[in-house]
Amino acid sequence: TSAPATASATAIPNTVTPTVTWTPTSSAPNAPPDDDYSIDLSVITEFRERVSAPIGDDTDAILMFLPTADAPASYEARIVCSGEGITRLRWGLEITPTLACGATLTLRFTPATLNQVIRVTLPEGPAFVNYTLTFARVD
């Protein structure tokens, strides 16, 4: 006679499912830090620069001025942008600018207001934006 059959169970080890965590990184280049700029609108009609965020230079302040002899005068400022994150760029005369790429702004200079500051900023990233400001006298 044969011995009765016996079954043996093999324990299945606990399995671990790995958790994948994604950490976003910016592949955009970084704009190097720079000083603020001064532009004499009686001489300069175009200004080019770049900003980046969250790393790098995220804000430029551009002081535009006219010699007293050229005031009063009105100028149209226009910005054209290229790069990554252009929809995030804001610019204008305010401390917190609200204009987007492609917008225009009219600047009025008088003997009492010969200086105005345009700010170009990237409030959030990741972004790297090259921009060109052009200035044209309109009166």
C-alpha positions, 0 to 999 in steps of 0.5 A: 500500500502506498502512503496517503498523499499530503499537500504542502503549501508554500507561503507567497512572500508579501510583494512590494509595489514601488511608488514612483514620485515625479519631481518636476525640473526646469529644462529651461536655461537660466537668465544671468543676474543683471543690473537695472537699465537706463534707456534714452528714448531720444537715441534708443528705439529697441531693447533686448533682454531675457528673464527666467524663472524659477531660477535666474533673473526673473525681473528687469527694470528699465528706466526710460527717460527723455532729455528736457528738450524732447518733452512733451512727447508720447511713445508707444512701447511694444514687447515681442517674446520668444522662448519657453513660458511666454504666456507667463511673462508680464510687463508694464509700468506698475510694480506688478505689471499685467500686460502680456507678450504682444501688448503695447503701452503708450508712454507720455513724457512731460517736462515734469515726468521725464522718467518712467520705469517699465518692469518685465517679470516672470511671476512663475516658472519654469520659463525662459523668455527672450524679449524685445521692447521697441519704442516709437514716437507717436506724436 
